[in-house]
Amino acid sequence: MRVTNNMLVMNFMSDYNSNLERLQKDQNMLSTGKKVSKPSDDPVAVANILKIKTEIARNDAYTKNTDDAKSWLSLTDTALGQIGDLLQNARELAVQGSNGTMTQSDMQSIAAQVDQIKQQLIQVGNTQYNGRYIFAGYKTDTKPFSDGSNGYAGDDGVIQFEIGAGGNTLQVNVTGDKVFDVTSGTSKLLNVMDNLSNALKSGDNQTVSNIIGDIDNQLQNVLAIRADAGAKANRIDLTANRLSDDNYNFTALLSKNQDADIAQVITNLKMDDNVYRASLAAGAMIIQPSLVDFLR
């Protein structure tokens, strides 16, 4: 085969462009720190990177839900603890009031304290998290309990947060109808407070004594609900730990698929730069001895 000067030049230009392209790719990897900058660099790696980023975004959403659920349950636990303490205070007052040696003035004083406990129970029943009433069911923008009324304005709506893949959800709310033992729209718990106050004001020691059992029932109900909320809080902690581990693994896998080995890139850059310079030198020798040079 006859080798012409044009063939030499064309072959040189092809090799030159290849060397220059490889050098540019090395420089791009070094400046960005990424192995791939466009799908054509490595289609399989790009597909893996997109898939891993999707998993990380989904994991971040679950983590946010978990944080919100933990805050909600923590506030619920605090409120339930306060309700339990208030009921315990009411019980201690009822025990005092059931003592037949108390004067009418003493009974009135105890009744006044019970009235304050009821108001505090209503206030705790209207606890809010981020502007939402935590005991109102779905009606989170409606105050579930009102002063002067033993009614419940919320509903029995269950609020669930998605905290994991595959429909992994968790109920984060406790409805006020269960905590305050609501029947036919009226809270038995608040009624017990009224009954206790009225019995104290009328000096009815026997009725006061009988109401102690009602307080105990309400106290047991609140304790059972609080125990369930505590179990959910423990599950949230375990879920948060797992999501944190998953996030670490996903991030490491993303780095493995996406990030460049800087030491290797620098080595390749030096080698490709030498090849590029050699191709320039070879090109100078190939192009110069042309027919034009002989005609000068």
Disulfide bonds with the S-S distance in Angstrom:
none
